[in-house]
Amino acid sequence: MVNKDIIIIGGGASGMMCAVKAKENNPDKSVLILEKQNKIGRKLLSTGNGRCNLTNLDADNTEHYHGSFKKNLKTMFKSCDMMNLMEQFSNLGLTVFSDNEGRYYPFSNHAGTVLDLLRYRLKELKVEIVCDCKADSIEKKEDSFIVSAGKDKYSCKKLVVSTGSPASPKLGSDKSGLSLLEKLGHKIVPLSPALCLLEVEDKAIMPSIKGVRQKGIVSLYDGDELIKTESGEIQFTDSSLSGICIFNLSSYVQELKNPIVSLNLNYDKDNYGQLLYILKLNKTRFKTREIKNFLDGFYVNKLGVALLKSAGINKLNRPVSALSKDEIDNICDTIYNWKFAVKKPADYSKAQVCSGGVFGDEINPKTMESKKVRGLYICGEAVDINGDCGGFNLNFAFTSGIIAGESV
Ligand SMILES: Cc1cc2nc3c(=O)[nH]c(=O)nc-3n(C[C@H](O)[C@H](O)[C@H](O)COP(=O)(O)OP(=O)(O)OC[C@H]3O[C@@H](n4cnc5c(N)ncnc54)[C@H](O)[C@@H]3O)c2cc1C
């Protein structure tokens, strides 16, 4: 049996930050990270397309987060807000910059820098790390915990579980940490993939526009009921819609009976009348052009053709002058409200995060301590909270890790 004062299960973003704070605050206590993969911080290296979007200028705005822990965020951010997190990055020696959307990245533009600085600090503090060590059971015995990992046993007074979520399993994620917490009596809000692309039901049109990127407004409906609207760049793949605006809507889809995404690709957003006027004008201005080129002034040709086909326009080699009034109306409607029935996301492999996790009411937001098991702390994505795209998930992972580390 290996005895330690503080054990952290999971050496990801939140676990590493938690270990740094735990040891800084308790230099005389022994702190150990147990990590099931052969190295710590593997997922962190893949974040932000390898650039690590680590927080956001608007990170303390609770509207960017979803899940049962959301109502605790204001309290939590009173203990550690975005400026405190910045200070912590600075203490690690990390220089950051923000882009014009308020997203913060390491100045090196390289996720490896963030991981390296965390690793250096853990080494300086003499935090012990055991890799290739999957915790497979936790037993609470009076005022201590016994963690089993294969044949090895570890005991501690304070235990932190920061095992993340099963999103992107190729990076080593799974549900094992949540199962351990469930066995300790925690309620686990069912998991589903979030921040992922949305596969559309009718794929006939998609291969022709694969690779196209277009700015627009995206609205998610459940049947006729509007759920949420986002705007930004929409990316078309051969079977799915992607892009940050789509990712942000994906978190809601699992709950919907009849999820439909509507794209408004009108260059002037809400001005339907102006669009109709221009289309009618173009019909007379460019009457001898072929219909397949009718939308070339707005979109790359393949997107224009896909819109025309979706509007029910046939025989695209006819002259533009042949377009009927109804056809012009249909084109305008399609540009303004291009509908796609959406498949519910079920594939963790394409998700950046998961919704679900430990029920928010069971964790004290001032300390991240479990309200069910004394001495147990839970941080990062294991908690039922997920953020929008833009650095909000790492912000929560780091911030909750800091609070847990300062509280153990
Ligand atoms: C491709 C991708 C890109 C992303 N980009 C961004 C981004 O730019 N900005 C952003 O804010 N968020 C991003 N995210 C989300 C972000 O990475 C996560 O929210 C964050 O890493 C969660 O931190 P965590 O510490 O809770 O979990 P993780 O970082 O997943 O760490 C959990 C650790 O626990 C270990 N573990 C699990 N179970 C056990 C066990 N039983 N025993 C021992 N160890 C265990 C795992 O191996 C892992 O190392 C991205 C995610 C992905 C997949």
Ligand as a Chemical Component Dictionary entry (heavy atoms), coordinates in Angstrom:
data_LIG
# 
_chem_comp.id                   LIG 
_chem_comp.type                 NON-POLYMER 
_chem_comp.pdbx_formal_charge   0 
_chem_comp.three_letter_code    LIG 
# 
loop_
_chem_comp_atom.comp_id 
_chem_comp_atom.atom_id 
_chem_comp_atom.alt_atom_id 
_chem_comp_atom.type_symbol 
_chem_comp_atom.charge 
_chem_comp_atom.model_Cartn_x 
_chem_comp_atom.model_Cartn_y 
_chem_comp_atom.model_Cartn_z 
_chem_comp_atom.pdbx_ordinal 
LIG C1  C1  C 0 -10.040 17.655 -30.006 1  
LIG C2  C2  C 0 -10.411 18.502 -28.812 2  
LIG C3  C3  C 0 -10.162 19.864 -28.859 3  
LIG C4  C4  C 0 -10.526 20.666 -27.757 4  
LIG N1  N1  N 0 -10.226 21.989 -27.802 5  
LIG C5  C5  C 0 -10.559 22.772 -26.753 6  
LIG C6  C6  C 0 -10.181 24.140 -26.731 7  
LIG O1  O1  O 0 -9.455  24.634 -27.602 8  
LIG N2  N2  N 0 -10.605 24.900 -25.671 9  
LIG C7  C7  C 0 -11.346 24.372 -24.664 10 
LIG O2  O2  O 0 -11.722 25.116 -23.742 11 
LIG N3  N3  N 0 -11.662 23.065 -24.606 12 
LIG C8  C8  C 0 -11.266 22.256 -25.632 13 
LIG N4  N4  N 0 -11.564 20.920 -25.575 14 
LIG C9  C9  C 0 -12.204 20.368 -24.359 15 
LIG C10 C10 C 0 -11.139 20.195 -23.258 16 
LIG O3  O3  O 0 -10.025 19.505 -23.760 17 
LIG C11 C11 C 0 -11.708 19.424 -22.063 18 
LIG O4  O4  O 0 -12.880 20.041 -21.606 19 
LIG C12 C12 C 0 -10.671 19.368 -20.930 20 
LIG O5  O5  O 0 -9.509  18.706 -21.345 21 
LIG C13 C13 C 0 -11.249 18.671 -19.701 22 
LIG O6  O6  O 0 -10.229 18.575 -18.737 23 
LIG P1  P1  P 0 -10.276 17.414 -17.657 24 
LIG O7  O7  O 0 -9.036  17.556 -16.861 25 
LIG O8  O8  O 0 -11.563 17.414 -16.974 26 
LIG O9  O9  O 0 -10.238 16.069 -18.497 27 
LIG P2  P2  P 0 -9.069  15.488 -19.423 28 
LIG O10 O10 O 0 -8.209  16.581 -19.936 29 
LIG O11 O11 O 0 -9.735  14.580 -20.380 30 
LIG O12 O12 O 0 -8.204  14.639 -18.393 31 
LIG C14 C14 C 0 -8.705  13.506 -17.730 32 
LIG C15 C15 C 0 -7.555  12.575 -17.475 33 
LIG O13 O13 O 0 -7.970  11.534 -16.607 34 
LIG C16 C16 C 0 -7.421  10.308 -17.050 35 
LIG N5  N5  N 0 -8.271  9.218  -16.536 36 
LIG C17 C17 C 0 -9.544  8.942  -16.881 37 
LIG N6  N6  N 0 -10.010 7.894  -16.168 38 
LIG C18 C18 C 0 -8.989  7.489  -15.359 39 
LIG C19 C19 C 0 -8.852  6.464  -14.405 40 
LIG N7  N7  N 0 -9.847  5.604  -14.123 41 
LIG N8  N8  N 0 -7.663  6.326  -13.743 42 
LIG C20 C20 C 0 -6.628  7.167  -14.006 43 
LIG N9  N9  N 0 -6.715  8.173  -14.915 44 
LIG C21 C21 C 0 -7.886  8.340  -15.580 45 
LIG C22 C22 C 0 -7.442  10.444 -18.572 46 
LIG O14 O14 O 0 -6.523  9.554  -19.177 47 
LIG C23 C23 C 0 -7.060  11.903 -18.753 48 
LIG O15 O15 O 0 -5.670  12.104 -18.875 49 
LIG C24 C24 C 0 -11.190 20.090 -26.638 50 
LIG C25 C25 C 0 -11.413 18.716 -26.613 51 
LIG C26 C26 C 0 -11.027 17.929 -27.673 52 
LIG C27 C27 C 0 -11.287 16.440 -27.621 53 
# 
loop_
_chem_comp_bond.comp_id 
_chem_comp_bond.atom_id_1 
_chem_comp_bond.atom_id_2 
_chem_comp_bond.value_order 
_chem_comp_bond.pdbx_ordinal 
LIG C1  C2  SING 1  
LIG C2  C3  SING 2  
LIG C2  C26 DOUB 3  
LIG C3  C4  DOUB 4  
LIG C4  N1  SING 5  
LIG C4  C24 SING 6  
LIG N1  C5  DOUB 7  
LIG C5  C6  SING 8  
LIG C5  C8  SING 9  
LIG C6  O1  DOUB 10 
LIG C6  N2  SING 11 
LIG N2  C7  SING 12 
LIG C7  O2  DOUB 13 
LIG C7  N3  SING 14 
LIG N3  C8  DOUB 15 
LIG C8  N4  SING 16 
LIG N4  C9  SING 17 
LIG N4  C24 SING 18 
LIG C9  C10 SING 19 
LIG C10 O3  SING 20 
LIG C10 C11 SING 21 
LIG C11 O4  SING 22 
LIG C11 C12 SING 23 
LIG C12 O5  SING 24 
LIG C12 C13 SING 25 
LIG C13 O6  SING 26 
LIG O6  P1  SING 27 
LIG P1  O7  DOUB 28 
LIG P1  O8  SING 29 
LIG P1  O9  SING 30 
LIG O9  P2  SING 31 
LIG P2  O10 DOUB 32 
LIG P2  O11 SING 33 
LIG P2  O12 SING 34 
LIG O12 C14 SING 35 
LIG C14 C15 SING 36 
LIG C15 O13 SING 37 
LIG C15 C23 SING 38 
LIG O13 C16 SING 39 
LIG C16 N5  SING 40 
LIG C16 C22 SING 41 
LIG N5  C17 SING 42 
LIG N5  C21 SING 43 
LIG C17 N6  DOUB 44 
LIG N6  C18 SING 45 
LIG C18 C19 SING 46 
LIG C18 C21 DOUB 47 
LIG C19 N7  SING 48 
LIG C19 N8  DOUB 49 
LIG N8  C20 SING 50 
LIG C20 N9  DOUB 51 
LIG N9  C21 SING 52 
LIG C22 O14 SING 53 
LIG C22 C23 SING 54 
LIG C23 O15 SING 55 
LIG C24 C25 DOUB 56 
LIG C25 C26 SING 57 
LIG C26 C27 SING 58 
# 
